Amino acid sequence: MAVAWCLVLVLVAAGLGLAGASPVPTSMPTSAGRSCNIGKFKSLLPTEWKAFKKAKDALENSLKNQSCSFSLFPRNWKLTELQVWERPMALEAELALTLKVLETKADSSLGDILDQPLHTLRHIHSELQACVSPQPTASPRPHGRLHHWLHRLQKAPKKVSQDCLESTVTFNLFRLLTRDLKCVAREDLCV
């Protein structure tokens, strides 16, 4: 009998040890059945950073003679000013516009240079869309700062030239990747 109890205790202890060692899922299911797992983007691979740096340099070179006084992404705009549930919505809109502008630019001579960054941005955008799936009518609606910013992003392509959009998106690219994406991926990285 004592041997049986020892065996039971060993099995229970082993089971508890395994349960404690397994990672706790940080993603949450969405209403669409997809999982919101944006936390995996708190840091990008070195090869991805290198591709983004090369693309940003090429984009900046192509925009050298452009002047644009329009600031679509003001320096003082910080996702920390939004409620936690609003941040993925703001990032998704920012990323959607960035993709739209860069995909247009990819049709030019920069296509090869933009391939890898666009692939990465599309993947992040796809994952992020699971976090901002359409909200039921009882859920909070965008208001205040978020509403103003989403409206500004939506109207920008009609208000400014394509060159100006390319310029502002290019100069915002690293902020999007280093600050805004990290802020949504891990709240403790939100500064």
Disulfide bonds with the S-S distance in Angstrom:
Cys36-Cys131 1.88
Cys68-Cys164 1.62
Cys183-Cys190 1.55
